């Protein structure tokens, strides 16, 4: 419930509010509109000592065709209305308090031509039907894919020592002596009887030879696999409750 700067508001602001007996109540300060319908619904008027208090009075049923605005309730009723801050907006609880207060003075518990005891009343707007809707929040849980990390393959070279044993052979000098026999006598006597002579033998040996060869041993690639796990989700949800209030106390509505 707010007050705008429309034509009707400009016409009513500053006028004098009087009751049906002609008693002056005070100067009208603001006009509040219904949020849902946009229609003027409440007037604020300066009351109290030296006009230090702002009271709310209903516009429904008022006569504002003349210089004054005549409201259908008495001056004392307006002065005793619930104390609501004139801050430009009526909270639902504040508006409900005004509805209930003035309903007692506007004809058998009715306000603005509607029976407030029989019809449901939306405190944020006009009257509704004879029931109210109870709503609650439901939790819908799904999944979404998010990036949790990155992996890469990197190839680099390391050096390690390899030890292998390989057999190698070599030649050594061995002095062989054989006696003179009929089989070798001719060879032994071939040449001077006494002479100097040298005979040379070449010795050979094996040594290790190392060759390195690059050969492929395996192929490595990156792959992914999906692992499913159960994860518990905790979240609060709101729901509305409807209670029945009366002289016998308060109990939940069935």
URTA-V271346 format. One record per helix or strand of 2 or more residues. SS is the DSSP state (hx for helix, st for strand). FROM is the first residue (numbers start at 1). LEN is the number of residues. If there is no record, write none. Layout:
BEGIN
SS:FROM:LEN  SS:FROM:LEN
END
This chain:
BEGIN
hx:7:6  st:16:3  st:24:10  st:40:8  hx:49:3  st:53:6  st:68:3  hx:75:5  hx:92:12  st:110:2  st:114:2  hx:185:4  st:243:4  st:249:4
END
